[in-house]
């Protein structure tokens, strides 16, 4: 289960009237009128959290999101479920390029440390949402956007130290944009932890560098990104009979997961004027790594090529987007006595239209064709011949309507249909595994006022030939799934956020759902009730105190309905205390590219104390047939951030 770090494209969005306009890149962002249940988390919100948190853990308090970390520290392997939908069904993109591994269809967040330092926002779509390219878009989507260079040079340094010998140093620097539109960016992070569970250590780092140019109608960027990880294997969990007297036990002590991945991308954008734009991205990713279990190595050696092209039109009578996504993936799986060569090629054609009419209504049409060729040949790690030559053709339509009687109110309805092919592990477990199909109906209402934002969303997701997890794992840690005739998820999501005053904000969300298989049992890892309540205080002395409390109802770890196969309900609370300080000014003479006549810049310092599991609960947040995953008792981390 090695990490697929990042397949990045960094299109340039700038707002200067003399440079390329941000309207040129919209295919992966949800417009305000789109009939989609969506939550956006800004960079400042991500950076205010504990720097040890991976993106799944940073999103754990968002509506319908359930996160867990294998080692208990936020670093290492993390998983995220939205409405009970697992990572293999959740499409994750960074600036429109999918991060889901082509074969497993998972995203391995262990290789993405300090990602919050280079993001402008994270957008979580629940349900089928808007069209996403690549595998995994089957019930939830996470769309991430990278931060763009400021006009002026800027930099920040960060470091954190906390429980379980956890370190989180990082650095970022940008030249800003010169008068001629050129810029450079670079970032580095190295995170390490010993972990709460035995052998849950993680040593992960990433290097990012990019150079680009922004003109009046054109932009170009090229980048290099490399991630490396070495971590202990923890995916077996702790057997329940051992958990009660040794919560940190691990059967895989000494086993490791090692992976590195390098990316080179080039992105070109041209604005034709009149709201018409063209966007082209070419991406190459090289990955290599291995598991080492009981001294034996299983090696992955893969390559990924991606070409994405897109035409966008933004007019008063509507917004239109069309494009294509072509990818070619190859992976050689080798180990003692076996060699399995796999390839996967995909072509996606997509088109989207948002057309307003009658002043207060807007129609939404979104269609996608996916063609997939998946081939495998040779014995696999179980010494069985894994010889497949499979082809899939999918048509995924979405139709919606949005009613906006005023800027304060929005009501929408969406009907969407999606298809997804089985993953490599599905075919290993069952050579006759079939593709699955999902019909999703969403109805939502949003209230948007100056001091209050609230939403109510109802959904019904009906699956045919559903590939549902069994609660079992294969030797590589992948969930074993099987087709069942049908299943459904029926739920209600409520969220609200209110600014009571400049010094106080309260927020909360709740999800109530029924999740059933065709056999009448609860779908595993899908609690029927969960919610969050939080409050933020701000003092006149630039101190901010936030408290968030989350409740998760009981959930089954398999689909049997057995009362003994339950993750009990739990309550947890996190607290963050941040003190911001403005340090003495920095003379412009020491800042490259600064205007001597401009005001001198201050150094902004933030000191943070981040406490997790404040009430010291003993609980486990995730489980399967082989073990449970205990989360640590009260733990904390101190952080320091300097912004220049």
C-alpha positions as a printed NumPy array, in Angstrom:
array([[  0.   ,   0.   ,   0.   ],
       [  2.639,   2.457,  -1.031],
       [  1.865,   6.126,  -1.317],
       [  0.811,   7.865,  -4.472],
       [  2.174,  11.284,  -3.47 ],
       [  1.036,  13.94 ,  -5.893],
       [  0.278,  14.179,  -9.597],
       [  0.321,  17.952,  -9.749],
       [ -0.587,  20.568, -12.242],
       [ -0.231,  24.143, -11.07 ],
       [ -2.315,  26.409, -13.296],
       [ -1.836,  30.084, -12.578],
       [ -4.752,  32.087, -11.225],
       [ -4.024,  35.785, -10.862],
       [ -6.29 ,  38.734, -10.313],
       [ -4.228,  41.632, -11.636],
       [ -6.117,  43.355, -14.46 ],
       [ -2.938,  43.389, -16.525],
       [ -2.449,  39.645, -16.329],
       [ -4.305,  36.446, -17.102],
       [ -7.705,  36.287, -15.423],
       [ -8.708,  33.491, -13.039],
       [-11.755,  32.603, -15.129],
       [ -9.452,  30.562, -17.356],
       [ -9.343,  27.664, -14.91 ],
       [-12.706,  26.456, -13.625],
       [-13.077,  22.766, -14.477],
       [-12.294,  21.497, -10.991],
       [-13.948,  24.243,  -8.964],
       [-17.62 ,  24.301,  -8.035],
       [-19.306,  27.5  ,  -9.148],
       [-21.726,  29.213,  -6.729],
       [-24.729,  28.091,  -8.813],
       [-23.764,  24.413,  -9.168],
       [-26.299,  22.05 ,  -7.524],
       [-23.741,  20.319,  -5.325],
       [-23.387,  19.764,  -1.572],
       [-19.986,  21.296,  -0.941],
       [-17.818,  22.598,   1.9  ],
       [-14.747,  24.784,   1.381],
       [-11.844,  25.042,   3.823],
       [ -9.502,  27.998,   3.292],
       [ -5.732,  27.894,   3.705],
       [ -5.852,  29.936,   6.914],
       [ -8.193,  27.386,   8.48 ],
       [ -5.857,  24.539,   7.517],
       [ -2.768,  26.354,   8.783],
       [ -4.447,  27.165,  12.097],
       [ -4.663,  23.464,  12.905],
       [ -1.912,  21.28 ,  14.286],
       [  0.869,  21.019,  11.648],
       [  1.12 ,  17.253,  12.226],
       [ -2.332,  16.697,  10.738],
       [ -2.532,  15.229,   7.26 ],
       [ -5.376,  16.48 ,   5.083],
       [ -7.762,  13.671,   6.192],
       [ -7.188,  14.542,   9.835],
       [ -7.486,  18.273,   9.118],
       [-10.92 ,  17.638,   7.573],
       [-12.26 ,  15.426,  10.366],
       [-14.649,  18.089,  11.706],
       [-16.278,  18.828,   8.337],
       [-19.827,  17.576,   7.566],
       [-20.157,  13.79 ,   7.101],
       [-16.372,  13.292,   7.322],
       [-14.899,  10.493,   9.407],
       [-11.094,  10.293,   9.671],
       [ -8.678,   7.936,  11.362],
       [ -4.918,   7.565,  11.624],
       [ -3.254,   4.173,  11.976],
       [ -0.374,   5.332,  14.172],
       [ -2.378,   7.876,  16.17 ],
       [ -0.297,  10.991,  15.501],
       [ -1.833,  12.432,  12.329],
       [  1.275,  11.473,  10.37 ],
       [  1.702,   8.083,   8.751],
       [ -1.219,   6.256,   7.162],
       [ -4.522,   8.12 ,   7.409],
       [ -7.875,   7.234,   5.948],
       [-10.944,   9.341,   5.331],
       [-14.559,   8.427,   4.706],
       [-17.325,  10.775,   3.566],
       [-20.909,   9.565,   4.151],
       [-19.293,   6.188,   4.826],
       [-17.706,   6.216,   1.359],
       [-14.088,   4.994,   1.526],
       [-10.96 ,   6.378,  -0.078],
       [-11.192,   4.025,  -3.064],
       [-14.552,   5.685,  -3.896],
       [-13.397,   9.249,  -3.193],
       [-11.856,  11.151,  -6.075],
       [ -9.04 ,  13.459,  -4.945],
       [ -7.604,  16.101,  -7.251],
       [ -4.97 ,  18.772,  -6.972],
       [ -5.711,  21.544,  -9.45 ],
       [ -7.78 ,  19.181, -11.566],
       [ -5.325,  16.249, -11.756],
       [ -6.371,  13.101,  -9.932],
       [ -4.171,  11.805,  -7.115],
       [ -5.897,   8.411,  -6.948],
       [ -3.593,   5.534,  -7.793],
       [ -4.719,   3.984, -11.091],
       [ -4.722,   0.36 ,  -9.861],
       [ -5.813,   0.526,  -6.218],
       [ -7.906,   3.705,  -6.742],
       [ -6.741,   4.882,  -3.306],
       [ -4.906,   8.045,  -2.234],
       [ -2.085,   7.401,   0.231],
       [ -1.826,  10.558,   2.307],
       [  1.267,   9.342,   4.173],
       [  3.444,  10.862,   1.429],
       [  1.927,  14.335,   1.569],
       [  3.31 ,  16.115,   4.646],
       [  2.637,  19.808,   5.289],
       [  0.396,  20.031,   2.244],
       [ -1.534,  22.833,   3.954],
       [  1.509,  25.067,   3.475],
       [  1.042,  25.21 ,  -0.317],
       [ -2.759,  25.139,  -0.637],
       [ -5.185,  27.996,  -1.125],
       [ -8.245,  25.897,  -0.262],
       [ -9.707,  22.417,  -0.053],
       [-13.199,  21.829,  -1.407],
       [-15.131,  18.742,  -0.263],
       [-18.001,  17.628,  -2.511],
       [-20.442,  15.1  ,  -1.104],
       [-22.249,  12.766,  -3.46 ],
       [-21.273,  12.309,  -7.087],
       [-20.747,  16.077,  -7.394],
       [-19.189,  17.559, -10.514],
       [-17.246,  15.509, -13.068],
       [-13.765,  14.477, -11.943],
       [-11.21 ,  12.727, -14.109],
       [ -9.584,   9.443, -13.227],
       [-10.704,   6.615, -10.92 ],
       [-12.486,   6.885,  -7.606],
       [-15.203,   9.498,  -8.336],
       [-18.003,   7.458,  -6.834],
       [-19.707,   9.17 ,  -3.935],
       [-17.396,  11.947,  -2.783],
       [-14.677,  14.261,  -4.129],
       [-11.917,  16.367,  -2.603],
       [-10.635,  19.153,  -4.847],
       [ -7.498,  20.947,  -3.697],
       [ -6.082,  24.153,  -5.135],
       [ -2.515,  25.335,  -4.683],
       [ -1.703,  28.826,  -3.491],
       [ -0.473,  31.221,  -6.172],
       [  2.464,  33.598,  -5.777],
       [  1.8  ,  36.914,  -4.077],
       [  2.709,  40.11 ,  -5.895],
       [  5.571,  40.64 ,  -3.446],
       [  8.196,  38.168,  -2.216],
       [  7.091,  36.141,   0.789],
       [  8.258,  33.249,   2.891],
       [  7.32 ,  31.309,   5.968],
       [  9.081,  28.941,   8.341],
       [  7.333,  26.465,  10.581],
       [  8.263,  23.899,  13.172],
       [  6.339,  21.828,  15.665],
       [  7.253,  19.368,  18.397],
       [  4.895,  17.186,  20.354],
       [  3.928,  13.87 ,  21.861],
       [  5.527,  10.67 ,  20.595],
       [  8.652,  12.59 ,  19.528],
       [  6.827,  14.233,  16.652],
       [  8.662,  16.881,  14.608],
       [  7.167,  18.975,  11.778],
       [  9.671,  21.464,  10.259],
       [  8.822,  23.153,   6.943],
       [  9.884,  26.132,   4.846],
       [  8.353,  27.987,   1.894],
       [  9.672,  30.897,  -0.201],
       [  8.494,  32.814,  -3.248],
       [ 10.103,  35.611,  -5.244],
       [  6.693,  37.093,  -5.995],
       [  5.93 ,  38.203,  -9.55 ],
       [  8.394,  40.496, -11.229],
       [  7.337,  43.442, -13.408],
       [  7.679,  41.134, -16.404],
       [  5.578,  38.361, -14.831],
       [  8.291,  35.858, -13.821],
       [  8.305,  34.066, -10.474],
       [  9.925,  31.222,  -8.532],
       [  8.511,  29.143,  -5.681],
       [ 10.072,  26.499,  -3.453],
       [  9.013,  24.497,  -0.409],
       [ 10.466,  21.729,   1.739],
       [  9.056,  19.727,   4.633],
       [ 10.349,  16.892,   6.777],
       [  7.997,  15.281,   9.285],
       [  8.872,  12.508,  11.675],
       [  7.201,  10.679,  14.54 ],
       [  7.681,   7.547,  16.606],
       [  3.915,   7.022,  16.613],
       [  1.554,   5.926,  19.359],
       [  1.266,   2.31 ,  18.241],
       [  4.371,   0.116,  18.071],
       [  6.206,   0.408,  14.744],
       [  4.055,   3.439,  13.778],
       [  7.1  ,   5.547,  13.032],
       [  7.028,   7.774,   9.965],
       [  9.801,   9.701,   8.211],
       [  8.265,  11.649,   5.337],
       [  9.555,  14.562,   3.304],
       [  8.691,  16.499,   0.186],
       [ 10.517,  18.975,  -2.047],
       [  8.671,  21.354,  -4.316],
       [ 10.033,  23.9  ,  -6.807],
       [  8.365,  25.744,  -9.661],
       [  9.136,  28.495, -12.127],
       [  6.609,  30.352, -14.197],
       [  5.599,  33.385, -16.176],
       [  2.286,  35.244, -16.321],
       [  1.442,  37.56 , -19.19 ],
       [ -1.643,  39.457, -20.246],
       [ -3.167,  36.503, -22.105],
       [ -0.744,  33.647, -21.496],
       [  0.906,  31.82 , -18.641],
       [  3.363,  28.954, -18.387],
       [  4.62 ,  26.986, -15.419],
       [  6.974,  24.044, -15.002],
       [  7.613,  22.302, -11.716],
       [  9.437,  19.527,  -9.978],
       [  8.021,  17.707,  -6.97 ],
       [  9.508,  14.774,  -5.114],
       [  8.193,  12.912,  -2.1  ],
       [  9.938,  10.266,  -0.03 ],
       [  8.595,   8.155,   2.785],
       [  9.752,   5.479,   5.157],
       [  7.211,   4.275,   7.675],
       [  6.36 ,   1.271,   9.774],
       [  3.543,  -1.05 ,   8.718],
       [  0.503,  -0.747,  10.976],
       [ -2.401,  -1.807,   8.771],
       [ -3.127,  -5.086,  10.632],
       [ -4.455,  -3.252,  13.693],
       [ -4.622,  -4.623,  17.233],
       [ -6.667,  -7.832,  17.757],
       [ -9.574,  -7.03 ,  20.052],
       [ -8.559,  -9.62 ,  22.651],
       [ -5.144,  -7.93 ,  22.924],
       [ -6.487,  -4.373,  22.767],
       [ -8.002,  -4.519,  26.258],
       [ -4.628,  -5.009,  27.95 ],
       [ -2.145,  -3.637,  25.375],
       [ -3.547,  -0.863,  23.169],
       [ -0.258,  -0.243,  21.307],
       [  0.524,  -3.828,  20.261],
       [  1.477,  -4.442,  16.616],
       [  2.061,  -7.729,  14.802],
       [  4.247,  -6.03 ,  12.164],
       [  7.11 ,  -4.731,  14.31 ],
       [ 10.155,  -4.352,  12.058],
       [  8.156,  -4.315,   8.814],
       [  8.475,  -1.166,   6.711],
       [  6.96 ,   0.66 ,   3.756],
       [  9.361,   2.669,   1.584],
       [  8.459,   4.809,  -1.406],
       [  9.629,   7.758,  -3.451],
       [  7.934,   9.549,  -6.286],
       [  9.04 ,  12.335,  -8.613],
       [  6.876,  14.556, -10.783],
       [  7.564,  16.885, -13.669],
       [  4.667,  18.961, -14.987],
       [  4.222,  21.706, -17.533],
       [  1.09 ,  23.834, -17.772],
       [  0.143,  26.398, -20.421],
       [ -2.915,  28.678, -20.374],
       [ -4.103,  31.05 , -23.09 ],
       [ -6.919,  33.561, -22.703],
       [ -8.519,  34.377, -26.068],
       [-10.527,  37.214, -24.55 ],
       [-14.265,  37.494, -24.343],
       [-14.419,  34.857, -21.606],
       [-12.834,  32.092, -23.737],
       [ -9.732,  30.265, -22.502],
       [ -7.564,  27.218, -23.217],
       [ -5.677,  25.144, -20.646],
       [ -3.149,  22.365, -21.37 ],
       [ -1.21 ,  20.285, -18.867],
       [  1.37 ,  17.559, -19.413],
       [  2.385,  15.482, -16.39 ],
       [  4.914,  12.681, -15.854],
       [  5.199,  10.771, -12.582],
       [  7.839,   8.207, -11.677],
       [  7.307,   6.044,  -8.599],
       [  9.423,   3.361,  -7.002],
       [  9.163,   1.639,  -3.648],
       [  8.768,  -1.56 ,  -1.698],
       [  7.237,  -3.215,   1.343],
       [  9.633,  -5.164,   3.514],
       [  7.752,  -7.802,   5.508],
       [  9.65 , -10.462,   7.477],
       [ 12.741,  -9.626,   5.429],
       [ 11.053, -10.196,   2.045],
       [ 10.523,  -7.323,  -0.369],
       [  7.57 ,  -6.657,  -2.649],
       [  8.547,  -3.973,  -5.165],
       [  6.443,  -1.494,  -7.145],
       [  7.926,   0.338, -10.122],
       [  5.444,   2.557, -11.944],
       [  5.13 ,   5.363, -14.473],
       [  2.233,   7.692, -15.196],
       [  1.726,  10.046, -18.124],
       [ -1.192,  12.478, -18.158],
       [ -2.371,  14.969, -20.771],
       [ -5.265,  17.239, -19.861],
       [ -6.774,  19.782, -22.266],
       [ -9.698,  22.055, -21.581],
       [-11.667,  24.817, -23.267],
       [-13.679,  27.201, -21.094],
       [-16.325,  29.761, -22.048],
       [-17.747,  32.209, -19.529],
       [-20.526,  34.402, -20.962],
       [-23.52 ,  36.253, -19.571],
       [-25.8  ,  33.588, -21.019],
       [-23.914,  30.701, -19.382],
       [-20.705,  28.932, -18.457],
       [-19.41 ,  26.086, -20.616],
       [-16.467,  23.747, -20.154],
       [-15.269,  20.892, -22.36 ],
       [-12.101,  18.883, -22.442],
       [-10.256,  15.611, -22.452],
       [ -8.075,  13.731, -19.989],
       [ -5.721,  11.025, -21.267],
       [ -3.566,   8.9  , -19.014],
       [ -1.207,   5.966, -19.44 ],
       [ -0.078,   4.023, -16.377],
       [  2.296,   1.093, -16.099],
       [  3.392,  -0.785, -12.999],
       [  5.698,  -3.767, -12.499],
       [  4.977,  -5.757,  -9.315],
       [  7.931,  -7.966,  -8.372],
       [  9.034, -10.033,  -5.424],
       [ 10.436, -13.438,  -4.552],
       [  9.276, -15.78 ,  -7.303],
       [  6.794, -13.514,  -9.028],
       [  6.555, -10.693, -11.557],
       [  3.252,  -9.134, -12.595],
       [  3.228,  -6.464, -15.29 ],
       [  0.197,  -4.167, -15.324],
       [ -0.959,  -1.279, -17.452],
       [ -3.991,   0.967, -17.389],
       [ -4.959,   3.469, -20.06 ],
       [ -7.828,   5.875, -19.823],
       [ -9.517,   8.533, -21.899],
       [-12.072,  10.887, -20.363],
       [-14.177,  13.28 , -22.438],
       [-16.245,  15.746, -20.471],
       [-18.548,  18.712, -21.045],
       [-20.443,  20.933, -18.636],
       [-22.963,  23.731, -19.043],
       [-24.516,  26.079, -16.482],
       [-27.247,  28.176, -18.095],
       [-29.308,  30.734, -16.136],
       [-32.911,  31.49 , -17.067],
       [-35.913,  33.309, -15.562],
       [-33.454,  35.429, -13.53 ],
       [-33.599,  33.157, -10.474],
       [-33.149,  29.699, -12.01 ],
       [-30.039,  28.005, -13.389],
       [-29.853,  24.66 , -15.172],
       [-26.854,  22.35 , -14.893],
       [-25.817,  19.64 , -17.356],
       [-22.622,  17.655, -16.877],
       [-21.68 ,  14.622, -18.991],
       [-18.592,  12.435, -19.049],
       [-17.399,   9.469, -21.089],
       [-14.712,   7.237, -19.545],
       [-12.946,   4.573, -21.579],
       [-10.607,   2.306, -19.605],
       [ -8.248,  -0.492, -20.685],
       [ -6.743,  -2.484, -17.817],
       [ -4.239,  -5.271, -18.499],
       [ -2.268,  -7.519, -16.164],
       [ -0.011, -10.473, -16.9  ],
       [  2.037, -12.84 , -14.796],
       [  1.922, -14.315, -11.287],
       [  1.115, -11.976,  -8.41 ],
       [  2.301, -11.927,  -4.793],
       [  0.001, -14.885,  -4.016],
       [  1.596, -16.92 ,  -6.827],
       [ -1.651, -16.966,  -8.774],
       [ -1.695, -15.983, -12.43 ],
       [ -3.218, -12.527, -12.628],
       [ -3.876, -12.393, -16.357],
       [ -6.56 ,  -9.905, -17.382],
       [ -7.32 ,  -7.885, -20.478],
       [-10.35 ,  -5.781, -19.523],
       [-12.128,  -2.879, -21.143],
       [-14.794,  -0.565, -19.744],
       [-16.941,   2.126, -21.342],
       [-18.851,   4.39 , -18.975],
       [-21.256,   7.268, -19.513],
       [-21.741,   9.449, -16.423],
       [-24.463,  12.136, -16.725],
       [-25.538,  14.76 , -14.177],
       [-28.599,  17.025, -14.339],
       [-29.457,  19.75 , -11.879],
       [-31.47 ,  22.857, -11.171],
       [-30.671,  25.758,  -8.837],
       [-33.171,  28.337,  -7.576],
       [-31.649,  31.54 ,  -6.175],
       [-34.454,  33.979,  -5.272],
       [-31.911,  36.29 ,  -3.591],
       [-28.273,  36.382,  -2.579],
       [-29.26 ,  34.949,   0.808],
       [-31.082,  31.835,  -0.33 ],
       [-30.218,  28.926,  -2.606],
       [-32.185,  25.761,  -3.263],
       [-30.919,  23.   ,  -5.559],
       [-31.683,  19.528,  -6.797],
       [-29.264,  17.149,  -8.545],
       [-29.77 ,  13.783, -10.217],
       [-26.545,  11.992, -11.149],
       [-25.475,   8.58 , -12.41 ],
       [-21.981,   7.105, -12.121],
       [-20.012,   3.937, -12.886],
       [-16.745,   2.563, -11.538],
       [-14.528,  -0.35 , -12.537],
       [-13.151,  -2.867,  -9.998],
       [ -9.664,  -2.24 ,  -8.618],
       [ -6.692,  -4.611,  -8.808],
       [ -7.363,  -6.018,  -5.329],
       [-11.008,  -6.665,  -6.274],
       [ -9.894,  -8.762,  -9.248],
       [ -7.328, -10.606,  -7.153],
       [-10.035, -11.6  ,  -4.681],
       [-12.597, -12.443,  -7.375],
       [-11.694, -12.749, -11.049],
       [-15.335, -12.146, -12.014],
       [-15.668,  -8.867, -10.082],
       [-18.037,  -6.526, -11.925],
       [-18.17 ,  -2.784, -12.297],
       [-20.645,  -1.014, -10.016],
       [-23.228,   1.699, -10.652],
       [-24.616,   4.533,  -8.533],
       [-27.693,   6.753,  -8.845],
       [-27.461,   9.815,  -6.608],
       [-30.276,  12.249,  -5.81 ],
       [-29.448,  15.402,  -3.82 ],
       [-31.758,  18.154,  -2.557],
       [-30.265,  21.054,  -0.646],
       [-30.951,  24.487,   0.807],
       [-28.368,  27.118,   1.779],
       [-28.741,  30.315,   3.781],
       [-26.011,  32.909,   3.334],
       [-26.153,  35.992,   5.562],
       [-23.453,  38.341,   6.78 ],
       [-23.298,  36.729,  10.231],
       [-24.831,  33.298,   9.575],
       [-24.264,  30.542,   7.024],
       [-26.368,  27.402,   7.204],
       [-27.341,  24.484,   5.   ],
       [-29.594,  21.45 ,   4.952],
       [-29.005,  18.66 ,   2.453],
       [-30.864,  15.416,   1.858],
       [-29.436,  12.576,  -0.23 ],
       [-30.355,   9.163,  -1.534],
       [-27.562,   7.076,  -3.065],
       [-28.656,   3.783,  -4.642],
       [-25.987,   1.272,  -5.72 ],
       [-26.3  ,  -1.587,  -8.209],
       [-23.695,  -4.392,  -8.205],
       [-22.217,  -2.559,  -5.238],
       [-18.576,  -3.386,  -4.513],
       [-18.737,  -3.325,  -0.739],
       [-15.892,  -3.987,   1.677],
       [-16.082,  -7.283,   3.538],
       [-14.042,  -6.21 ,   6.564],
       [-11.14 ,  -8.399,   5.407],
       [ -7.725,  -7.297,   4.125],
       [ -5.285,  -8.884,   1.714],
       [ -1.579,  -9.278,   2.516],
       [ -0.826,  -5.809,   1.14 ],
       [ -3.334,  -4.119,   3.419],
       [ -5.968,  -3.5  ,   0.738],
       [ -9.631,  -3.922,   1.646],
       [-11.19 ,  -7.011,   0.044],
       [-14.522,  -6.149,  -1.592],
       [-17.278,  -8.163,  -3.181],
       [-20.236,  -7.388,  -5.43 ],
       [-23.684,  -7.446,  -3.841],
       [-26.925,  -6.923,  -5.801],
       [-27.643,  -3.47 ,  -4.395],
       [-27.349,  -1.142,  -1.434],
       [-28.324,   2.373,  -0.452],
       [-27.39 ,   5.386,   1.658],
       [-30.182,   7.723,   2.766],
       [-29.255,  10.728,   4.846],
       [-29.766,  14.27 ,   6.091],
       [-26.865,  16.712,   6.58 ],
       [-27.191,  19.924,   8.605],
       [-24.482,  22.535,   9.143],
       [-24.286,  26.106,  10.432],
       [-21.689,  28.725,  11.279],
       [-22.454,  32.023,  13.028],
       [-20.317,  35.032,  13.903],
       [-21.888,  36.189,  17.164],
       [-19.394,  39.045,  17.402],
       [-15.883,  39.868,  16.262],
       [-14.596,  37.904,  19.229],
       [-16.756,  34.779,  18.95 ],
       [-17.747,  32.273,  16.258],
       [-19.799,  29.119,  16.783],
       [-20.248,  26.284,  14.32 ],
       [-21.708,  22.836,  14.107],
       [-22.852,  20.063,  11.805],
       [-24.719,  16.782,  12.05 ],
       [-25.428,  13.84 ,   9.753],
       [-28.201,  11.303,  10.248],
       [-28.304,   8.375,   7.841],
       [-29.421,   4.865,   7.099],
       [-26.952,   2.69 ,   5.169],
       [-28.081,  -0.776,   4.142],
       [-26.914,  -3.681,   2.016],
       [-29.314,  -5.748,  -0.079],
       [-29.318,  -8.255,   2.816],
       [-30.777,  -5.678,   5.219],
       [-27.629,  -5.188,   7.295],
       [-25.844,  -1.917,   8.001],
       [-23.04 ,  -1.079,   5.569],
       [-19.766,  -1.264,   7.428],
       [-18.005,   1.863,   8.737],
       [-21.114,   3.997,   8.229],
       [-22.447,   5.385,  11.546],
       [-26.102,   6.402,  11.528],
       [-25.364,   9.566,  13.521],
       [-22.351,  11.852,  13.782],
       [-21.805,  15.53 ,  14.428],
       [-19.543,  18.337,  15.569],
       [-19.906,  21.48 ,  17.697],
       [-17.216,  24.131,  17.963],
       [-16.523,  27.603,  19.266],
       [-13.724,  30.104,  18.599],
       [-12.814,  32.991,  20.934],
       [-10.597,  35.915,  19.877],
       [ -9.137,  38.297,  22.438],
       [ -7.968,  41.909,  21.937],
       [ -4.437,  40.621,  22.537],
       [ -4.383,  38.591,  19.263],
       [ -5.004,  35.329,  21.082],
       [ -7.36 ,  32.791,  19.507],
       [ -8.804,  29.814,  21.349],
       [-10.781,  27.161,  19.471],
       [-12.623,  24.165,  20.882],
       [-14.157,  21.442,  18.731],
       [-16.111,  18.464,  19.989],
       [-17.111,  15.524,  17.802],
       [-19.549,  12.686,  18.347],
       [-19.512,   9.507,  16.252],
       [-22.227,   6.897,  16.691],
       [-21.584,   3.181,  16.723],
       [-20.634,   1.509,  13.457],
       [-20.04 ,  -2.041,  12.273],
       [-16.66 ,  -3.152,  10.933],
       [-18.232,  -5.717,   8.596],
       [-21.609,  -6.244,   6.919],
       [-22.828,  -9.151,   9.041],
       [-24.894,  -7.127,  11.489],
       [-23.19 ,  -9.07 ,  14.314],
       [-23.493,  -7.079,  17.556],
       [-19.955,  -8.161,  18.48 ],
       [-18.477,  -6.571,  15.362],
       [-19.028,  -2.975,  16.413],
       [-16.907,   0.127,  16.857],
       [-18.551,   1.722,  19.912],
       [-19.679,   5.341,  19.745],
       [-17.187,   7.916,  20.992],
       [-16.769,  11.601,  21.831],
       [-13.539,  13.492,  21.287],
       [-12.446,  17.115,  21.663],
       [ -9.561,  19.168,  20.283],
       [ -8.326,  22.539,  21.526],
       [ -5.97 ,  24.976,  19.821],
       [ -4.56 ,  28.138,  21.417],
       [ -2.74 ,  30.51 ,  19.069],
       [ -0.909,  33.701,  19.981],
       [  0.   ,  36.034,  17.131],
       [  2.819,  38.56 ,  17.537],
       [  4.132,  41.209,  15.142],
       [  7.913,  41.385,  15.406],
       [ 10.095,  44.396,  14.422],
       [ 10.097,  45.503,  10.794],
       [ 12.439,  44.127,   8.132],
       [ 14.226,  46.816,   6.06 ],
       [ 13.4  ,  46.621,   2.358],
       [ 17.101,  46.617,   1.578],
       [ 17.391,  42.994,   2.746],
       [ 14.391,  41.723,   0.734],
       [ 15.296,  40.859,  -2.885],
       [ 13.065,  42.613,  -5.392],
       [ 11.466,  44.97 ,  -2.868],
       [ 10.656,  48.564,  -3.744],
       [ 12.825,  50.811,  -1.522],
       [  9.967,  53.318,  -1.344],
       [  7.358,  50.82 ,  -0.113],
       [  6.524,  50.435,   3.593],
       [  8.877,  48.066,   5.461],
       [  7.552,  44.584,   6.189],
       [  6.936,  43.034,   9.577],
       [  7.619,  39.486,  10.647],
       [  4.421,  37.836,  11.827],
       [  4.916,  35.127,  14.436],
       [  2.337,  32.572,  15.568],
       [  2.805,  30.399,  18.639],
       [  0.401,  27.496,  18.992],
       [ -0.564,  24.841,  21.48 ],
       [ -2.633,  22.045,  19.946],
       [ -4.274,  19.514,  22.26 ],
       [ -5.98 ,  16.423,  20.903],
       [ -8.357,  14.157,  22.808],
       [ -8.684,  16.759,  25.567],
       [-10.875,  14.557,  27.771],
       [ -8.452,  11.631,  27.527],
       [-10.926,   9.157,  26.028],
       [ -9.859,   5.585,  25.308],
       [-11.424,   4.574,  22.009],
       [-10.727,   3.101,  18.606],
       [-11.954,   4.857,  15.471],
       [-11.497,   2.207,  12.808],
       [-11.47 ,  -1.589,  12.642],
       [-11.582,  -4.635,  10.389],
       [-11.707,  -8.376,  10.952],
       [ -8.056,  -8.577,  12.051],
       [ -7.87 ,  -5.712,  14.486],
       [ -8.892,  -2.321,  15.773],
       [ -7.046,   0.986,  15.557],
       [ -6.731,   2.669,  18.956],
       [ -6.297,   6.413,  19.046],
       [ -3.968,   7.952,  21.624],
       [ -4.976,   9.482,  24.956],
       [ -4.532,  13.199,  25.548],
       [ -1.583,  14.43 ,  23.493],
       [ -0.282,  17.8  ,  22.371],
       [  2.021,  19.641,  20.019],
       [  3.676,  23.06 ,  20.233],
       [  4.105,  24.99 ,  16.993],
       [  5.96 ,  28.079,  15.812],
       [  5.344,  29.819,  12.493],
       [  7.168,  32.858,  11.107],
       [  5.787,  34.716,   8.093],
       [  7.908,  37.244,   6.215]])
